[in-house]
Amino acid sequence: MTRGTTNPNRLRRVDNWIAATCADLIRDTPDPVVVDLGYGASPVTVVELRARLAAAVRPDVRVVGLEIDPVRVAAAAPAADPPGLTFARGGFELAGLRPVLVRAFNVLRQYAEPEVVPAWRTITGALQPGGVLVEGTCDELGRLAAWLLVDPTGARSLTLAARLSTLDHPGSLAERLPKALIHHNVPGAGVHALIRALEDGWRDAAPYATFGPRQRWLRTVESVRAAGWPVLDRPARWRLGEVTVAWAAVAPPGTADPPG
């Protein structure tokens, strides 16, 4: 069971990314079920996810909040008022559901690193064909976040996201890396090199701070891409304080291989 702490709008950044990046996946499925796994002591982030996807992607989307603690499930029941929003007890096996997408935030952070890939496999094994897992971590207010896009073959990408108006430097994102990466932020590892590249780009882009943190971040990500990093998204996402890179560039040994 997770600690359960949460705040309204804590997961707004990843929700908006899901709505933009996974929209076709949700629109094209005949059974638009999305699971929020381990939502915590308050159902607020489940309610917000359903509202955002219904408004931006598909009005008939069905969002199910899953928690391992029956007390939390019972407490969330009054929030299941809008059509398409329910709560149930379940864990990595997804309570027998076959969702097209699972969001699992601040869940695997409390597990040991060797348990992460098996958890990915259990979750993605229950998905609809073509389905994905979005797994990550954020701070209490959602100002700093990092998440992975995972499918049955393993992780595909890493996204770092920040509220630029409060970002002191990109290295602050390191403390929010997902469990699969946080212990690998050491010299010689890919994710450490990525954070260093962002730090160097941020320092070199200091003159752009005159035009605001957004312009400084845009310049930073452009310099990282120019240095050869496999940046997968475009400036429209960078402007939101995001950068997404291919998983292969940051994957620790053993986590880039397809499951056997």
C-alpha positions as CSV (number, residue, x, y, z in Angstrom):
1,M,0.0,0.0,0.0
2,T,1.3,3.5,-0.9
3,R,1.6,6.3,1.7
4,G,-1.4,7.7,0.0
5,T,-0.5,11.4,0.0
6,T,-1.8,13.4,-2.9
7,N,-2.9,16.9,-3.9
8,P,-5.3,18.3,-6.5
9,N,-3.6,18.8,-9.9
10,R,-0.6,16.9,-8.7
11,L,-0.7,14.8,-11.9
12,R,-1.9,17.5,-14.3
13,R,1.4,17.4,-16.3
14,V,1.3,13.6,-17.0
15,D,-2.5,13.7,-17.6
16,N,-2.1,16.4,-20.3
17,W,0.8,14.4,-21.8
18,I,-1.4,11.3,-21.9
19,A,-4.2,13.2,-23.5
20,A,-1.8,14.5,-26.2
21,T,0.5,11.5,-26.7
22,C,-1.9,8.6,-26.2
23,A,-5.0,10.1,-27.7
24,D,-5.2,7.9,-30.8
25,L,-4.7,4.8,-28.7
26,I,-7.7,5.7,-26.5
27,R,-9.9,6.9,-29.4
28,D,-9.3,3.8,-31.6
29,T,-10.1,1.1,-29.0
30,P,-13.6,-0.3,-28.9
31,D,-13.3,-0.5,-25.1
32,P,-11.9,2.7,-23.7
33,V,-10.9,1.6,-20.2
34,V,-8.1,3.4,-18.4
35,V,-6.8,2.4,-15.0
36,D,-5.3,4.7,-12.3
37,L,-3.3,2.2,-10.2
38,G,-2.6,3.1,-6.6
39,Y,-4.3,6.4,-6.4
40,G,-3.8,6.8,-2.7
41,A,-5.9,8.0,0.2
42,S,-7.8,10.6,-1.9
43,P,-9.6,9.8,-5.3
44,V,-9.0,13.3,-6.5
45,T,-6.4,12.4,-9.2
46,V,-8.6,9.7,-10.6
47,V,-11.5,12.2,-10.9
48,E,-9.2,14.6,-12.6
49,L,-7.8,12.0,-15.0
50,R,-11.3,11.0,-16.1
51,A,-12.4,14.7,-16.6
52,R,-9.3,15.5,-18.7
53,L,-9.5,12.5,-20.9
54,A,-13.3,12.9,-21.4
55,A,-12.8,16.6,-22.3
56,A,-9.8,16.3,-24.6
57,V,-9.9,12.7,-26.0
58,R,-13.1,10.7,-25.7
59,P,-16.3,11.6,-23.8
60,D,-17.1,7.9,-23.2
61,V,-13.8,7.0,-21.6
62,R,-14.1,4.8,-18.5
63,V,-11.6,5.3,-15.8
64,V,-11.2,2.8,-12.9
65,G,-9.3,3.7,-9.8
66,L,-7.6,0.7,-8.3
67,E,-6.3,0.5,-4.7
68,I,-5.1,-2.5,-2.7
69,D,-6.6,-1.1,0.5
70,P,-10.4,-1.8,0.7
71,V,-10.8,1.1,3.1
72,R,-9.5,3.5,0.5
73,V,-11.8,2.0,-2.1
74,A,-14.8,2.4,0.2
75,A,-13.9,6.0,1.0
76,A,-13.6,6.8,-2.8
77,A,-17.1,5.5,-3.6
78,P,-18.9,8.8,-3.2
79,A,-16.6,10.3,-5.8
80,A,-17.9,7.8,-8.4
81,D,-20.6,10.2,-9.5
82,P,-19.8,11.0,-13.2
83,P,-20.6,8.3,-15.6
84,G,-17.5,6.3,-16.5
85,L,-15.8,6.6,-13.2
86,T,-15.5,3.7,-10.8
87,F,-13.3,2.4,-8.0
88,A,-12.3,-1.1,-7.1
89,R,-9.8,-3.2,-5.1
90,G,-6.8,-4.4,-7.1
91,G,-3.0,-4.4,-7.7
92,F,-0.6,-5.1,-10.5
93,E,-2.9,-7.8,-11.9
94,L,-5.5,-5.0,-12.5
95,A,-8.4,-6.8,-10.9
96,G,-9.1,-8.7,-14.1
97,L,-9.6,-5.6,-16.2
98,R,-8.2,-5.2,-19.7
99,P,-7.4,-1.5,-20.0
100,V,-5.9,0.3,-22.9
101,L,-3.8,2.4,-20.6
102,V,-2.6,2.3,-17.0
103,R,-1.3,5.3,-15.1
104,A,0.8,4.2,-12.1
105,F,2.3,7.2,-10.3
106,N,4.3,7.2,-7.1
107,V,3.6,3.5,-6.7
108,L,6.8,1.6,-7.7
109,R,9.0,4.2,-6.0
110,Q,8.5,2.3,-2.7
111,Y,9.5,-1.1,-4.2
112,A,13.0,-2.6,-4.5
113,E,14.5,-2.0,-7.9
114,P,14.6,-5.7,-8.9
115,E,10.8,-5.8,-8.5
116,V,10.2,-3.0,-11.0
117,V,10.5,-5.0,-14.3
118,P,8.4,-7.9,-13.0
119,A,5.7,-5.4,-12.0
120,W,5.9,-3.9,-15.5
121,R,5.4,-7.3,-17.0
122,T,2.5,-8.1,-14.8
123,I,0.7,-4.9,-15.6
124,T,1.4,-4.8,-19.4
125,G,0.4,-8.5,-19.6
126,A,-3.1,-7.5,-18.6
127,L,-3.4,-4.7,-21.2
128,Q,-5.4,-4.7,-24.4
129,P,-3.3,-5.3,-27.5
130,G,-1.4,-2.1,-28.2
131,G,-2.0,-0.9,-24.6
132,V,0.6,1.0,-22.6
133,L,1.6,1.7,-19.0
134,V,2.7,5.2,-17.9
135,E,4.7,4.8,-14.8
136,G,6.5,7.5,-12.9
137,T,7.1,9.8,-9.9
138,C,6.4,13.4,-9.0
139,D,6.8,15.7,-6.1
140,E,3.9,16.6,-3.7
141,L,2.7,19.6,-5.8
142,G,3.4,18.1,-9.3
143,R,6.0,20.7,-10.1
144,L,8.7,18.1,-10.9
145,A,7.9,14.8,-12.6
146,A,9.4,12.0,-14.6
147,W,7.7,9.1,-16.2
148,L,8.2,6.1,-18.5
149,L,6.1,4.8,-21.3
150,V,6.1,1.0,-21.1
151,D,4.6,-1.6,-23.3
152,P,4.9,-5.5,-23.2
153,T,8.4,-5.3,-24.7
154,G,9.6,-3.0,-22.0
155,A,10.1,0.8,-21.5
156,R,10.1,2.9,-24.6
157,S,10.8,6.4,-23.4
158,L,11.6,8.7,-20.5
159,T,9.9,12.0,-20.0
160,L,11.1,14.7,-17.7
161,A,8.7,17.6,-16.9
162,A,8.9,20.7,-14.7
163,R,6.9,23.8,-13.9
164,L,9.4,26.2,-15.5
165,S,8.5,29.2,-13.4
166,T,9.7,27.4,-10.3
167,L,12.6,25.3,-11.8
168,D,15.9,26.3,-10.3
169,H,18.0,24.0,-12.5
170,P,17.3,20.7,-14.4
171,G,19.3,18.7,-11.9
172,S,16.3,19.1,-9.6
173,L,14.5,16.6,-11.7
174,A,17.0,13.8,-10.7
175,E,15.3,13.4,-7.3
176,R,12.0,12.4,-9.1
177,L,13.4,9.8,-11.4
178,P,11.4,6.6,-11.5
179,K,12.6,3.7,-9.4
180,A,14.1,1.9,-12.5
181,L,16.5,4.9,-12.9
182,I,17.0,6.8,-9.6
183,H,19.8,4.6,-8.3
184,H,21.6,4.9,-11.6
185,N,22.1,8.6,-11.6
186,V,25.8,8.1,-11.1
187,P,28.8,8.9,-13.4
188,G,29.0,6.5,-16.3
189,A,25.3,5.9,-16.5
190,G,23.1,7.1,-19.3
191,V,20.6,9.0,-17.1
192,H,23.4,10.7,-15.3
193,A,24.8,11.9,-18.6
194,L,21.4,13.2,-19.7
195,I,20.9,15.2,-16.5
196,R,24.4,16.6,-17.0
197,A,23.7,17.5,-20.6
198,L,20.5,19.3,-19.4
199,E,22.5,21.1,-16.7
200,D,25.2,22.2,-19.2
201,G,22.5,23.4,-21.7
202,W,20.7,25.3,-18.9
203,R,23.9,27.0,-17.9
204,D,24.8,27.9,-21.5
205,A,21.3,29.2,-22.0
206,A,21.5,31.6,-19.1
207,P,21.4,34.7,-21.3
208,Y,17.9,33.6,-22.5
209,A,16.6,33.9,-18.9
210,T,16.0,37.5,-19.8
211,F,13.1,36.3,-22.0
212,G,11.7,34.0,-19.4
213,P,12.3,30.4,-18.2
214,R,10.4,29.0,-21.2
215,Q,12.8,30.4,-23.7
216,R,15.7,29.2,-21.5
217,W,14.3,25.7,-21.4
218,L,13.6,25.6,-25.2
219,R,17.2,26.6,-25.8
220,T,18.4,23.9,-23.3
221,V,16.5,21.1,-25.0
222,E,17.6,22.2,-28.4
223,S,21.2,22.0,-27.3
224,V,20.7,18.5,-25.9
225,R,19.2,17.4,-29.1
226,A,22.0,19.0,-31.1
227,A,24.5,17.1,-29.0
228,G,23.0,13.8,-30.3
229,W,20.5,12.8,-27.6
230,P,17.5,11.0,-29.1
231,V,14.9,13.6,-28.2
232,L,11.5,12.2,-29.4
233,D,9.2,15.2,-28.9
234,R,9.0,18.6,-30.5
235,P,9.1,22.2,-29.4
236,A,5.4,22.3,-28.7
237,R,6.0,19.9,-25.8
238,W,9.3,21.6,-24.7
239,R,7.3,24.8,-24.2
240,L,5.4,23.0,-21.5
241,G,8.5,22.2,-19.6
242,E,8.9,18.7,-21.0
243,V,11.6,16.6,-22.8
244,T,11.2,13.0,-23.9
245,V,14.1,10.8,-24.9
246,A,14.3,7.2,-26.1
247,W,14.7,4.7,-23.3
248,A,17.7,3.0,-24.9
249,A,19.7,6.2,-24.2
250,V,19.2,6.0,-20.4
251,A,18.3,2.3,-19.7
252,P,20.3,0.6,-17.0
253,P,21.8,-2.8,-18.0
254,G,19.2,-5.5,-18.2
255,T,16.1,-3.2,-18.5
256,A,16.3,-2.6,-22.2
257,D,15.8,-6.2,-23.1
258,P,12.4,-7.6,-24.1
259,P,10.8,-9.8,-21.4
260,G,11.4,-13.5,-21.8
